[in-house]
Amino acid sequence: MEKVRVGILGTGGIAKIHAWALTSVSHIKLVAVASRSLERARDFAKGRWSGSLYAPGDIGLSYEIERAMNYDEILESDEVDAVYVCLPNALHYEYCMRAMENGKHCFVEKPMTVKAEEAWKLVKKAKEMGVVLQVGHMWRFHNDVKFARRVVKEGIIGDIVRVKAYSIHVFFYPKGWFVDPRLSGGGALLDMGVHAIDTVQFVLGEGYSSVYADISTSYINYPVDDTDVLFLKTISGIPVLVESGWAQMFSSKKEASIEIYGEKGFVSVFPTFAITSLAGEYGEFRPSKPESHESLEMFRRQAENFAKSILGIEEPLCSGEDGAKVIGVVEAAYESSKKGVFVDVNSTGVNP
Ligand SMILES: NC(=O)c1ccc[n+]([C@@H]2O[C@H](COP(=O)([O-])OP(=O)(O)OC[C@H]3O[C@@H](n4cnc5c(N)ncnc54)[C@H](OP(=O)(O)O)[C@@H]3O)[C@@H](O)[C@H]2O)c1
């Protein structure tokens, strides 16, 4: 296989960003798009839209996708080697499962699923079918996040003492399927919190053991949460505070940020810099290739990593296991908030 032939499921906001990313990668040919409406799929295939909710300006690319299909057709098509699942959260499981059962490699947007049990079933199916399963935690591909990971990994700030992270949309009031629990599976925690939970596990290089959470709907009359405060412990015992939310009136910095406090220093992402006193002298430094918080490059790198994983050149930087661990944390957090107690992340019984 010289180029991976990819089909996109969904024609919404993130599908557009991915169409841009996929057509920017030389190892990929974007061959198909699927929708509930053939007309919408055809419109999307013309690639003459400018901007999306996530990139409001013109992102400067027009393209043509050969085939417009419905969801059943794309899952069975011989013209497609791999799919990008860009559908409402609660549909991820069914469409990923069906795609992999048909031998297709699968990229699934975050949150991987709405239940941990489903996520681990997808991991198992990918292994059984010998296909690549990658999850869309795209912050792993951002230069500033990679900088923080390197600072921690190389011991530049010493042993880690504590972490603070958040992923918050200010003055953002979602509607439609996002606030319908049958399609979203949850609110701001599943939508936004998963970014902070995953980015911290990526930067620290370890997962979580327990969580205490206070999850509420405090701003709007949603049937899902808009305000989440999580107190987590990593497997090695590092305390991590994660906040997520929609419709908030204020967030301290950008819409997402991480602060990592080490014994010998500190590293932050957005704003991105590190402080160290490792050699006995105070020093401050920044990434050599800083990126804006809004950079779309991370989506392009993510697509490239997906294709190269399928071609056997690389491993997925965000595997099915990584995505499933995040869903395990989310499930435990919702349980903790309901019961008012710490919940063992492994006690969900599905995170091996
Ligand atoms: N990585 C990120 O930062 C990021 C950012 C945004 C979203 N996401 C994730 O990407 C996924 C899609 O989000 P989005 O913002 O692109 O949503 P969206 O704009 O509402 O698009 C969702 C698409 O799903 C399709 N769909 C199929 N069945 C549907 C149903 N029953 N109800 C509603 N839509 C249905 C629709 O396409 P048709 O009508 O054409 O079938 C729709 O365009 C979500 O899981 C979200 O969490 C990730």
Ligand as a Chemical Component Dictionary entry (heavy atoms), coordinates in Angstrom:
data_LIG
# 
_chem_comp.id                   LIG 
_chem_comp.type                 NON-POLYMER 
_chem_comp.pdbx_formal_charge   0 
_chem_comp.three_letter_code    LIG 
# 
loop_
_chem_comp_atom.comp_id 
_chem_comp_atom.atom_id 
_chem_comp_atom.alt_atom_id 
_chem_comp_atom.type_symbol 
_chem_comp_atom.charge 
_chem_comp_atom.model_Cartn_x 
_chem_comp_atom.model_Cartn_y 
_chem_comp_atom.model_Cartn_z 
_chem_comp_atom.pdbx_ordinal 
LIG N1  N1  N 0  -10.377 16.791 18.928 1  
LIG C1  C1  C 0  -11.117 17.844 19.180 2  
LIG O1  O1  O 0  -10.657 18.854 19.702 3  
LIG C2  C2  C 0  -12.559 17.819 18.812 4  
LIG C3  C3  C 0  -13.210 19.020 18.501 5  
LIG C4  C4  C 0  -14.544 18.951 18.179 6  
LIG C5  C5  C 0  -15.233 17.749 18.173 7  
LIG N2  N2  N 1  -14.567 16.604 18.510 8  
LIG C6  C6  C 0  -15.288 15.323 18.567 9  
LIG O2  O2  O 0  -15.697 14.982 17.242 10 
LIG C7  C7  C 0  -16.974 14.372 17.271 11 
LIG C8  C8  C 0  -17.904 15.179 16.347 12 
LIG O3  O3  O 0  -18.014 16.507 16.859 13 
LIG P1  P1  P 0  -18.385 17.757 15.908 14 
LIG O4  O4  O 0  -18.060 18.964 16.690 15 
LIG O5  O5  O -1 -17.787 17.592 14.569 16 
LIG O6  O6  O 0  -19.962 17.609 15.864 17 
LIG P2  P2  P 0  -20.940 18.102 14.720 18 
LIG O7  O7  O 0  -20.407 19.323 14.074 19 
LIG O8  O8  O 0  -22.303 18.141 15.302 20 
LIG O9  O9  O 0  -20.858 16.917 13.656 21 
LIG C9  C9  C 0  -21.290 15.626 13.941 22 
LIG C10 C10 C 0  -21.653 14.936 12.657 23 
LIG O10 O10 O 0  -22.121 13.618 12.967 24 
LIG C11 C11 C 0  -23.085 13.219 12.006 25 
LIG N3  N3  N 0  -24.181 12.487 12.665 26 
LIG C12 C12 C 0  -24.505 11.196 12.448 27 
LIG N4  N4  N 0  -25.529 10.816 13.202 28 
LIG C13 C13 C 0  -25.897 11.895 13.915 29 
LIG C14 C14 C 0  -26.930 12.132 14.851 30 
LIG N5  N5  N 0  -27.780 11.173 15.212 31 
LIG N6  N6  N 0  -27.024 13.356 15.367 32 
LIG C15 C15 C 0  -26.162 14.341 15.036 33 
LIG N7  N7  N 0  -25.165 14.165 14.127 34 
LIG C16 C16 C 0  -25.036 12.956 13.577 35 
LIG C17 C17 C 0  -23.573 14.487 11.338 36 
LIG O11 O11 O 0  -23.246 14.381 9.970  37 
LIG P3  P3  P 0  -24.384 14.045 8.924  38 
LIG O12 O12 O 0  -25.598 14.815 9.399  39 
LIG O13 O13 O 0  -23.831 14.556 7.667  40 
LIG O14 O14 O 0  -24.599 12.568 8.956  41 
LIG C18 C18 C 0  -22.816 15.625 11.949 42 
LIG O15 O15 O 0  -22.334 16.534 10.993 43 
LIG C19 C19 C 0  -17.401 14.357 18.734 44 
LIG O16 O16 O 0  -17.121 13.109 19.296 45 
LIG C20 C20 C 0  -16.552 15.425 19.382 46 
LIG O17 O17 O 0  -16.289 15.183 20.756 47 
LIG C21 C21 C 0  -13.255 16.629 18.811 48 
# 
loop_
_chem_comp_bond.comp_id 
_chem_comp_bond.atom_id_1 
_chem_comp_bond.atom_id_2 
_chem_comp_bond.value_order 
_chem_comp_bond.pdbx_ordinal 
LIG N1  C1  SING 1  
LIG C1  O1  DOUB 2  
LIG C1  C2  SING 3  
LIG C2  C3  SING 4  
LIG C2  C21 DOUB 5  
LIG C3  C4  DOUB 6  
LIG C4  C5  SING 7  
LIG C5  N2  DOUB 8  
LIG N2  C6  SING 9  
LIG N2  C21 SING 10 
LIG C6  O2  SING 11 
LIG C6  C20 SING 12 
LIG O2  C7  SING 13 
LIG C7  C8  SING 14 
LIG C7  C19 SING 15 
LIG C8  O3  SING 16 
LIG O3  P1  SING 17 
LIG P1  O4  DOUB 18 
LIG P1  O5  SING 19 
LIG P1  O6  SING 20 
LIG O6  P2  SING 21 
LIG P2  O7  DOUB 22 
LIG P2  O8  SING 23 
LIG P2  O9  SING 24 
LIG O9  C9  SING 25 
LIG C9  C10 SING 26 
LIG C10 O10 SING 27 
LIG C10 C18 SING 28 
LIG O10 C11 SING 29 
LIG C11 N3  SING 30 
LIG C11 C17 SING 31 
LIG N3  C12 SING 32 
LIG N3  C16 SING 33 
LIG C12 N4  DOUB 34 
LIG N4  C13 SING 35 
LIG C13 C14 SING 36 
LIG C13 C16 DOUB 37 
LIG C14 N5  SING 38 
LIG C14 N6  DOUB 39 
LIG N6  C15 SING 40 
LIG C15 N7  DOUB 41 
LIG N7  C16 SING 42 
LIG C17 O11 SING 43 
LIG C17 C18 SING 44 
LIG O11 P3  SING 45 
LIG P3  O12 DOUB 46 
LIG P3  O13 SING 47 
LIG P3  O14 SING 48 
LIG C18 O15 SING 49 
LIG C19 O16 SING 50 
LIG C19 C20 SING 51 
LIG C20 O17 SING 52 
# 
